[in-house]
């Protein structure tokens, strides 16, 4: 029977589409766990089928490990990667739903990736040259019905061509550059999985350049004079007006002049200023704020924002816009938010205003507005999801708020010819602060009431010797903002690029630090093949993507130019293949040594304790680098990430290590299994008592005897039925939060 086939990007979106368009109740049609929806809309039969992201990927026509390789095609993802095997059933379900269809509509996310997903399904599964296109920014019923009724007669070919070209370019650069690096290492007699790419290389160089800046930083001494006084019991801290003295003698002279003398209030200046409301969230802004407020990584923030969008609670997150068009219906969204208890009062404040006008930013996105709440209840949310949702709602509300008014009072305090400045800034009218609480992080510092000519008592005068500090490293959110500022990558890919750098061992830590491998990789490429990390080349390709989208150039032209440049780069690389490989191997070994080092050996004092692995059991332990001359070893937990702390245990001067298990905060532990610090209060008595009654204490889970066990964490109770029963308790009888999987008699 003739019908229209609508294709969505995800199963949850397909369900919302079907429910929104159905005249009655949509009917489910299931096949191997994949649901297709059948419905009638205004008398016309419709089927809604779904993908699960990309069903096709770029593949080499003839597989090899040679480079350069340019002969590529689209292929079903299930045939390329075992982890994508589940996509085959979705592809088959769409094939089945396409039989008999006389109209095709793409309802994937309206962006470059969504366009490519839809394009491949239309031409390879449905065997069509074109299709209708729905455009929407939320999965609410109103928006979906409106998008269907106003659908475009064709795919967005600008997006489709630009998206396909981007996929081809990313494959060409990523595969060929990665193969080149790994071939170089192999040519030097080793093996290491390495990767680079069109954006990954320049991104790593930005981080390495920052690391070099920090390493090259030479602190410079300076001195500050800090005056302490008070009025009516309220302390006043004032700094010398020169702030930083480069000359210690000048600072000492000022100190000597002022020591023990009473300051006089020379002048008081009050200045009010208005603080504009924040701008709406683009994806980059949301990622930065979520990291600042909650420490949630940019990649996790995007995942949470995507799930909120699919739940219909917020708008499409992959946007660079800071604008909220009037057509969104501000009043309606606020009225719906007012139905949620948490936002009832705040939404009512805005609805009582004479007019609603958001404080928009400069950034625009042709596809989607800034991120905003739809007003629909999100349902039950996990802790992190709720935090991000609340942040999005509060930011939306705050953009409509009144400016906040703050007042700064500046008091100049004089002692002879030396002048000190005290400042206090307070909020006199909170305005939008009320709407964005608790996310407004402003210091409120009020000076007591002072009058000109008033003499104050000197409580203290300090001459502080300080040094300038090195530049700060990038945070995960900070590097994404930097990439956006430099026009590298896209709003959807930047977080994945940083994740790839972590995965390959090029960077480490939350405050992003380039590893020795990352630093040496960039140094090697700069020396032999700087084109691979050329930021300008990468940015020019991004500009060409936009030109394709605007129909100012063709994919063929862009790809031909890219292949030509890549060929020249790889030819140059091959000339130095062996040397590059040798330098990368050396960097890899140095990085491993640094990452495995836990501290000085407590036995021989000369060696370094490293994390190592038993060849027989494959279990990790700590051992001295001076083996066999020094036989020091120590047990290590077999799960979790172990790192050095640079500190010694105060009880026995063994190295302290940090262990981070999934879902838990890092813990500091002593390497010494018998460290006195691991004994809980009353532990000795508990052990003696336990030895006397080892067969009396029963496991509350399975009923078997509990036995006294040992691990690097100290003594604990463990069920004798281990490993079938893994119940553990601390010596005081409470269930252990950090239960041990490895129990030893």
N, C-alpha and C positions, 0 to 999 in steps of 0.2 A: 504494500500500500504506500502511495506517495506520502512523504513526510519531510519535515525540515530537521536536519541534524545540527545540534549546537554542541560545540566542543569546548570544554573548560580545561583549565590547567591542573586543577586538583579535585579529588573526590568531594571534599567539603564544599567547594565552590559549585560543583555540579548539583549537589543537593539543594543549596540555596537558590540556584537558578531555577530548578524544577519547581520548588515550592513557591517561588515568586511569580512564575509565569502561568502556573496551572490554573485553569478555570475552577477545577475542583481539587481533588487530591491526586498528586502524581503517583503513578504505579511503578514499583520497583521491578526490574528484571535482572536477575543475578546469574552470573556465569563464572565459576572458579573464583569466587570472592570479589568480583568486579561488578559494580552496580551500574546499570543503565536505567535512566528514568524515562517513562512514557507519560505524556500529558497532552491535553488539548488547550490551546490558547486562542480565544476568539474563533473557535470552530476549526482551527487548523491543527493537525496532528504534528507533534514535535517529539523528538528523542533527544535526550541530553546525555552525552557520553563524556568521559574525562580521561585526561592523561595523568601522569604523576611526574610532572616536570618534563624534561627532555626524553622523548622516546627514541630519538636519533642522535648520533654523535659523529664528529668528524673522524674519519679513519683513513689509514693508508691503503691504497688499492692493493699493493703487494707488500706484505710485511717484511721488514728488514731492520737492522740496527745501523744502517749506513746513513750518512748525512753528507750533503743536504738531500732532503726528500720533499718533493713538492706535489707528487701525484696523489691527490686525496679525493674523498667522496663522503657523502652522508651514508651512514649504515645504522641499522637498528641497534640501539644501545645494548640489548640483551645478547647480541652476537659479539659484542666487543669486550664486555666486562661481566664476570660472573656475579658481581655484586648488583648488577642491573638486570638479573634474570627475571625478576618480578615484573619488569615493564612489558614483557612479551604478552602477558595475559590482557593488559590494558590495550595494547596495540590490536590484538585479536578482537577484543570487545568493540573497538571503534570500527574495525572492518565489518563486523556483523551488523552494527547499527547503521552503517553507511549504505547497506544494500537497500535499494528502492528509494533512497532519498532523492528529492528533486530540488533541494535547496540546502546550502551549507553555510553555517555561521560560526565564526571563531569568537569565543568569549574568554580567551586566555587573558592574563594580566596585560594591561595596555602599556607595554614597554618593549624594548628591543628583544629581550629574551622571550617574552610571551609571544611576540610576533613570529620569531623563528620557530618556536614550538608549534604554533598554529600552521605556519607555512609548510613545514615538513609533513604534518599530518594530512593536510589538504592534498598535497601533490603526491606523496608516497603511499598513503593509506586510502584516501578517498579518490585518488586519481583525478583530481580537479585542478584547473589552472588558477582559479581564483575563488573567493568566498566573500560573504558578508562579514562585517566586523562590528562587534559591540565594543563600546568604550564606556567604562565606569571606573569610579575611584573608591566605591564602597560596595559591600555585598548586602546592602539593605534592599528590601523589596521595592521600595520606591525608585531607587537608582537603577536596579536591574530591569524593571519594567520600562522605565524611561529609555534606558540604553537599547533595549530590544526594539522599542517602537521607533527609535531614531537611529537605527544601525546604518552604518555606511555600506554602500553597495560593493565595495572592494576592500581587500586587505590594505593596510597602511604600507604601501610598497617602499616608501622611504625607510621606515623602520625595519622592514623585512630585509631589504638589501644591505643596509648598514649592519644589521645584526648578523647576517650570514657572513659578510666580509670580516667582521670582528672575530667570529668563530674560526674562520680559515686562517686569519693572521695570527691569532693566539696559538693555534695548533702549529703553524709553520715556525714561529719563533720558539715556542715552548719545547717542542719535540727536538728540533734541530740543535738548539743551544744546549739543551740537557744532554743530548747524545754526544755533542762535542765535548762537554766537560767530562762525562763518564768515559768516553773513549780515550781522552787524554790521561786520565787516572789509570786506565787499563794498560795504555802504552808504557806507563811508568812502572808497571808490575804490581798493581793493586786493584782493589774494587771498592767503590763507594757510590751509593745512590746520591746523585747531585741533581739539582734542577736550576733552571733559570728561565726567564721569559721576557716578553716585551715590556712588562711593567715591573716584574719581580726584581730584575737586575738594577734598574734605576732606584727602586724603593730601598733595596739593600744598601746602595751607595749613599743615599741620604742618611741612613742610620749610621753607617760606618764613618761618614764625614763628621757626624756629631761626636762619635766616639773618639775620633782623632783630635777633635777640638778639645775634648775633655782631657785626653792624655797629654796634649801639648800645653795645657793650661798651667801657667806659673802663678801661684797666688802672690798677691802684692799686699804688704801690710798697710793698715790704716788705723787711725785712732779716733775715738768718739768721746765726747764729754757729755755725761748724762746727769742732769740735775734733778734731785728729788726734793719736793716740798709738799705742803698741804694747806687746805683751807677747810675749816669746819669738819675736820676728821676725814676729808676726802683727799686722797693722794693726787699729786700732780707730777707727771714725769715730763721733763723738757730736754730736748737735745740742743746742743750748740748750733747756732744758725749755719755754721760752716759744714755741719753734718760730718763729713769724713775729712780728717786731717791727714795729709800725705806726709807731713813733716812732724815727727815725734816731738822735736824741741818746741815747735809752735804750740802743739797740743799741751805739753807739759807747762809751758809758760802761761797759757790760758787757765789751766788747772790751778797753778800756784796763785794766780791773781784772784781766783774766785773762791778758793778753799776757805770755808768757815764764814763767808760773808752772806748777808741777807739779800735775796733778790727783790727787785722792785718791779711792779707791773708797769711796763712802759707804754703798752698799747693793747687794745682789745679790738678785734675785728670779727664781725659776724657776717656770714654770707650764706644765703639760702640758694639751693639749686633743685631743679626738678630732675627726677630719674624716670626716663620713659619706660613703659612696659616692655617686656621681652618680645621678640619676634616669634612667629609660629615655628614649629619644628620642621626642618628638612631632615632627611635621614642622618646626615652627618652631625647636625645639631643635637638630635636625639641621642645618637651614640655617644657623643661627647658628654652630654648632661647625665646620661645613665651611668657612665663610668665615674664621673665626678661625684654623683650623689650616692651610688650604691656599689661601685666597683664592678659593675657588670661589663664584661668585655663587649667590644663592638659587634663581634659575630653573634654572640648570644642575644644582644639587644635586637639585632635584625631578625633573628629567629623568633623571638618573643613578639615583636611588632608584626611579623608575618602571621603568626598564629592568632593574634588579636584581630587582624584584618579578616582572616578566614572565618573567624567567629562572628563577624559583622559588627564588632565593637568599635573599631577604628578604621580609618581610611588606608589606602594603599601606601605602604611605607617607603618603597624605593622611589623617592622623589627628592629633587634638589631645590624644590620651591620653598619660599618663605612667605607665600601669599595665600590668603583665604578669600576666594571670590564671593561676592554677595549672593550669587546663585545657590550657594550651599544651604542657605536658609538658617542664618544664625539663631533667630528666635526659636525656630522649631527644635533645633539641637539643644538649646538651653532649656526649653520646656521639658524635653525628654530627660535631660540630665537632672532636672529638678525632681523627677520621679524617683531618683536614686538617693537614698537617705544621706549618703556621704557628701553629696553635692547640692542638696536641696537649698541650703542657706546661701551658698556662694552663687548659684545660678539665679536665685531670686534677686540678689543684689544687682546683677547685670540686667535682668529683665525690668527692673524698676528705673533704669537709666533712660534718659530722653532719647538717646540714639546709641547704636552699636557700630563701632568702627574699630577693626583690629589694627594694631601697630605692626604693619607688614614690613618685611625686610626687602632687600634688593634682589635676591635670587629668584629666578623664575624657572619653571619647567613646563614645556609645552604639553606634556602628557597628563600631569597630575598636580593638584594643589598641595599645599603643605599638609603635614599629618594632623588629623583632627579626630576627635571622638564623634561617633555617629549619634550618640545618645541612647543607643540600644544597650540593654543590660548585657554584660559580658558573660554572665553565668559564673560558675565556680572557677576561681583562678588560683593557681599556685602562688607561693609567696613572691617570687621574682616577677611573674606575670602581672600580679596585682600592683607591684611597685611601678613597673613601666606603664601600666594602664593609668594609674593615678597621676604619674608624671605628665602623661599626654593630656589628660583631662585638665589638670591644674594649669598647664602651659597654655592650653586653648583659652581657658577662662581668663588668665592673666593678660593675654594680648588685648582684651577688651577693657581692661581696668583703667582707672584714672592714673595719671603720673603720680609717683610718690614724691614727697617733698622732704628734703634732708637739709640740715643746718650744720655748718662747720664754724666753730669758734676757734680763732687763732689768737693766742696770748703771747706777747713778746715780753720776756722777763730779763731785766738788765742787772748785771753785777759789774759796776764800773763801766769799762768800755766793751765788755763781753756781753753778747746777747744770746738768750736761749729761747727756743720756740716750743710752745705746748699747743697741741691741737686736740680737739674733741669733735666728733661728728655724730649726730643723732638724727633719728627719723621723727619729723614733726607731724607728718601726715602720711600714713602707710600706703594709701592708694592701692595699687595692684599687689603690694606685698601680701595683703590679706588673702587674695585669690590664689597666690602661688605658695603659700605656707604649706609645709615646712621647708621648702626648697630655696628660700631666700637666705643666703649666708652672708650677712652684713654685720660688721662689728659696730656695736653701739658704745661709744665712749664719750661721756659727758664731763665737761670741765665744771668745777664749782663756780658760783657767781663771783666774778672778780671786778674790781674797779681800778681805774687808772691811778697810778701813784701809790697803790697799796703795797705795803712792805710785808713779805712772806718770810717764814722761817726756813732756813736751809736745813733739811734733814740729812741729806747725803749728797756727795758729789763724787762721781766715779769716772776714772779715766780708763776707758775700755780699749784694749789692744785686740784688733781683729785682723782678718785676712779676707780678701776677695774670694768668692766661691766660684767653682767652675760652672759652665752652662749645665742646665738640667737635661737629663735624657728624655727622650720621647716616651710618653705613655702610649698604650695601644690606641686610645682615642686620639691622642695628640698626633701620632704619625698618620692616621687616617685623615685628619684635618689638614695636615701638611701636604699629603698626596692630592687632596681635593684642591688646595690652594695652587698647587703647581700644575694642575690639569692632567694628572697621571691616574690611569684606571678609571673605573666608573663607580657610582654610588653602590652598585650591587656587588662589585668584585673586590673592593679595597680590603675589606675585612678578611676575605679568603686569601689574598696575597700575603698579608701579615701572618696568617695562620701557617701558610706554606713556608715562610722563613723560619718560624719556630720549629716546624716539623723537620726541616732539613738541618737544623742545628746551627743556622747562621746567626740567630739572635737568641737571647735568653732573658728571663726575669720579666716581671710586670713593668718595671721601669726599664724600658727596652735597652739592653746592652748587646752590642755586637760581640759575638764570640771570636776567638782567634781564627776559627775557620771562616767566619764572615769577613773579618778584616783582611785576612790573607787572600781570600777569593777575590775581593775587590782589588786589592793591590796587584794580584797576578793579572787580572783582566785589564787593569789600567796600563800595565806594563806591555802586554802583548796584543790586546784586542779591545781598546776602549770603546769601540762602537757598540759592544754588547750592553754597556751600562750608560749609553748616551741618553740623557733625559730629553734633550731637544728632539731627537729622532722619535722617541716614544710619543711626545706631545704632538708632533706634526702628524703622526698617524691618527691620534685622537681627533685632530682638526679635520682630517680627511674623512673620518667616519661621519662627522656632522655634515660635511659637504655632500656625502652620498645621501644622507637623510633628506637634505634640502634639494636633491637632484642637481647639484652643481658639478658633480663628477660621477664617474662610473666605478663599480666594483672591479671591473677588469683593469682599469688604469691603476687603481690603488694597489691591487695584488701584484701587478707586473712590476711596479716601482719597488714594492716591498721585497719581492723575490730577488730583484737585481741587487738591492742593498745588502740583503742577507747573504747572497752568494759571495759578494766581495768580502764581507765580514768573516765568513766561514773559511774562505780560501786563505785569508790572513791567519786565522786561528790554526789551521792545519800546519802551517810553516813552523809553529812553535809548540806543537802538540805535546811532545815529550817533556819539554821544560815546564809547560803549564801543569802537566800531570804531576811531576815531581814536587812542585811547589804546593799544589793542593794536598798531596799526601802528607807532606810535612806539617801543613796547617791542621789537617785532620788529627794527626797524632798529638800535636800540641794541645788542641782543644780537648781531646779525650783525657789527657793527663790533667789539665786544669779542672775539668768537670768531675773527675773521680777523686781528686785530692781532698782529704778530710782534715788534715792537720799534721803536726809533728808527731813522730813516733814517741809514745811515752816510755818505751823500753830503752831504745838505743840513743834517743834524742837527736840523732843525725839524719835519720830517714824520714820519709813522708808516708803517712798512712793513706792508702788508696783503696777505693772500691774495686774488688776483683771478683772473678767467678771461678768456681771449681770446675775443672774439665770433666770430672766424673759425674758429679751430681747436678751441675749447672746452677747450683745455689750461689748467691753472692755473699761475700764476707769482706772484712777489712784486713789488709795485710801491709806490712812494711815494705817500702821500696828497696831496702837493703837486704832483702832475702837473697841467698840463704844465710848471710852473715847475721841477720837478725830474724828471729822466727816469730815475731809478734803477730798475732791474729786476733780478731774479735768478730763475734757474731753480728749479723745485721738482719733487720726485718726483711722478709722476702717480697713484700709488696710495698708500694708507695715510692715516692720520689725522694731520694736522699741527697742532701747537700751539706757542704761545710758551713759552719757559722762563724769561723775565725775566732771562736772563744774556747776557753778551757773550763772544764768542770771545777767548781770551787771545792769539791769534796776530795778529788784525787788527781786533778790536773790532767785527766784524759781529755782528748778532743770532744767537744760537744757537737753533735750533728743535728740537723733539722730533717724531719721526715714528714712528708705531705701525702696523706692518703686521700683517695677520692671522696669528696663530700665532707671532708673534715679540715679543721684548721691545722696549720703546721705545728708540730710538737718538737721541742728540743730534748734530746736524749744524750746521756753519757755513753761512750763506747764501752765502758767497763761494765760487764755483766753483773759484777758484785759491788757496784758503786754504793757507798753508804747512803747516798741521796735517794736511792730507789726504795729504801725501806720506809714503809708507811708507819705512822704512829702505832706502836703496839705490835708491829709485825713479828718481832722475835717470839713474843709470847704466843702469838697466833700460830706461828709455825710449829712450836713445841706442842701446843694443844692439838694442832692438826695431825701431827705425827702419831700422837697417842690415840686419836680417834679417826684415823684415815678411812676406816670402813663403816663409820657411823653416819657421816654426812652423805645424804642422798641427793642425786640430781633431780630437781623439781620438774625437769622436762621429760626424762625417760625412766627415772627411778633407779638407775645404776649408781654405784659408789662414785663419789667425787674424790679426786686425788690432788695432792699438791704438785703444781707444775712450775717450771721456770721458763722465762724468755728474756729477751733483752729489755723488756719493759718491767721486769721484776717478777716476784712470786705471785701466783694466783691459783684459784681453784679451777680444775678442768674435769669434765666428765670422763670416766674411764671408758665410756662407749665411743670415744673419738676414734675415727673421723665421722661415724654415722651420726653421732650427737655432738654438736659443737658448742654446747652450753658452757659458759665460763662465768666466774664470779670473782670479784676482788676479795682480798683477805677479810674485809669487813662484812662480806656476805652479799654485797650489792652486785647486780648484773654488770659485767664490764662493758663499757662503751667501746673500748678498743680491744675486743676479744681477739685472742690469738688463734690463728688457723694452725700454727705449727706448735704442737704440744710435745714435750720431751719428758720421759720418765727419768 
